[in-house]
Every structure is written in C-alpha cells, then in structure tokens.
Amino acid sequence: MLPAPKRQRIRVRQTKRCWHLCREVTKEGVVLQYKFSSAQRYVIFLVHGMKCYMCGVPLDLTSMAVDHVVPEHLLATPSLLDAAKSELGLSASFNLNSFENWMPACNSCNGRKAALQFKSSLLLQVTLQRLAEKADKARRFCDEVVSTRRVSIALSDLERAQESGRTFAGPVRVRLLALLRFAAERALLPRGHPLRLTQSFRLVATTVEDATCWGATYWSMPPREPGEPALVVLFRAERGACVECGLIQRVFQPINQEGGGDPICDVCLSTLDWMPPMALGDFPTHVTYASPVDITVVEAELSVAADVGRNAGSA
C-alpha cells in the first residue's frame, strides 16, 4: 500500500455544473485536480457507457465526476508514482492525466475513492487494460468533437446554462441535438437509450417504427430562415377542432411518445407557411428531447438535411 502525500487544501469552488470539485496543492507545490475540457468530459462520458465505473449507476454529463484510476495525488511524489507504475506493469511514460487513466464516476463513489490510499488489485489492472484499449478511440473522438463546430457550440451552451442556473431556451435546446447526433452516428448510444445531459434533461434517439407506434401518420416542416437546418414534425390525422380557426374538420395533431401539441388543419398550417402535411415516409432518424418538468418536442432528420433544426411542435 502506498500512502498519499501530505497536502494542503487551499480552497473549494462549487458550481452548479459540478465540472470541478476542488483544487489541492501538495507541500511540494504540485497542483492537483486536472481541469478537463468540455470535449474531454463528453468523450469520457460516451466512450465508457455513461455510467459510474465503480457502482454502475447511470450518469448525466453535467454532474459526472471524472476519476483518475491511478490516483492523481501520486504526481506529487515521483517515487510513489514510479512504484505504482512498476506494481501495475505500466510503462514509465504512462500519463496519469490521459484517456488511459480517466473514467466516469458518480460523485459519491469519486468522493469515497479520493479518501482511500492507493492499493493495487486485479480489478484495477483490468480497468486499466480496458482503458488502454479505448484510449486511441477516445482521443480520436475528442479531436472530432473539437473540430465539429456544432458539437463544440452545444457543449459551450450546456456549460453556460448550467453555470448560470438557467433553463434551456428553445434555440439552445435545438443546438444540443448536435450532441445526440454525434453519439448516434458513432454507435456510442444504443437505440432508445437516453443521452442524459442534466438530471432533468435528456435526449433520446428513436426510429420511424417508434413514431408509428406513437400513432404518427403524417409529417410537415415549419418555415425556416436561410441557412437554418431542416426540422420535421410528426402528426396524427384525426377529426377535431383546429386550434387556429376553430372549425371541426380533419386536423393534424403533433405527436410524440409522451403526447403532443394542439391540433391544426392543413389550411391554417399553410397560412403559417408550413409545408403541406405528407404521409409518413421512411425517415432515417427521429429525435426526441424531453424534460420531465418542461416540454417534449419531436424532431426528425431528413436525408437531404444537414442537421435537425429549430424548436417546434412543443406540447
């Protein structure tokens, strides 16, 4: 067992983001608590299954802690770090602050582990082996996140919203869809599995079969400004009163897995510059985002569209 070095806690900075827990300085002057970028956190979250590697509980991105499997405090004592690397069969060049040593954790497990002394075990070695196998992929995904403008903007929006304590406004909600698309396109998100961004806000990828199960039979698109991505809203055709004109006739009810908005007739849709409703076709992807205490919106990506777009069809 290797003892932890004596350290002096200088301050604790708490934020609603839970991005950074604290910073510590050892007597040797080594600053601990690595500052993770939003891209690194997002990739660690995705690559390792969006759950705590110690207890298995599902995590959300903003409250997730990132754990150093081989404790970061060993950086303060090179002799202890060298001994740990030797005991674990790690190379001399092994970097504690790298994807080879970062795992997602809940704050409870991360806090309990931080108080423990470092001890080698078979489980620890297996965990490090799995990290080594995924590290190159994680680095590649991280580079892609940084170079993909919409994903980077979405992460910045998420960070700012959490830091300020504000709820997600419509345009921000739409931009966050880039995070779901990134994960789905790289097979990092199983079908129907939610991408939890906060404790109360998640994104869920579904398919046209799911939309059919909800009862959707038609789709349409709202007007958009030049350069805006396309948005598809799903509808169910039924007879009822139009929310705009009040006439009893065939109306189109916006629909998703948790309900929908107000029904509207095709004439009023046209007046609002929406595309005439079309029978439900073969869309490659349907995207739903939901907040338990707010609204649910169904959006779908057209094969000709560059991305899903702005907020519509809210419940």
PyMOL commands that set and color helices and strands:
alter all, ss='L'
color gray80, all
select helices_A, chain A and resi 38-47+72-76+78-88+107-114+122-147+149-164+170-185+208-214+266-271
alter helices_A, ss='H'
color red, helices_A
select strands_A, chain A and resi 7-11+23-26+65-68+102-105+194-196+202-206+218-220+233-241+248-254+278-279+285-290+296-301
alter strands_A, ss='S'
color yellow, strands_A
deselect
rebuild
show_as cartoon
